[in-house]
Every structure is written in structure tokens, then in C-alpha cells.
Amino acid sequence: MKEIRLIWRSKPAEKPDEPRGRTPWHPDSPEWRDMLTTLAEAGTDVFGRGTHWVEERDT
């Protein structure tokens, strides 16, 4: 099973291994993936490329 969450940082120049914020982990369902992807895209539009992404993990 996979889980996903939204990760963000305010500037793309910040260290990639030090995100500024994150949501809790959620089951990787179509609904959660669509919602988190939409939020990542909106954040990227506002703050720039490399600032918001969806992270995955196997559980």
C-alpha cells in the first residue's frame, strides 16, 4: 500500500531535504492524489517550480 502527502517550501533555492511544511500522510487513492496534485500545482504557480510536490511512500 502507498501513502502520499503534500510537501512545500517557499523558495526553490532552499535545501530540498528541508521542506518548510507538509500535510499528514493519506492513503494513495484517486481522490487524495487529485486533491494533493491540484494543491501542488497551485502552489507551484504562485511560488515557482520546485516549491510544491507530492511525496509517496510504501507502507
Helices and strands as residue ranges (DSSP letters): E 2-8, E 21-22, E 26-27, H 30-47, E 52-58
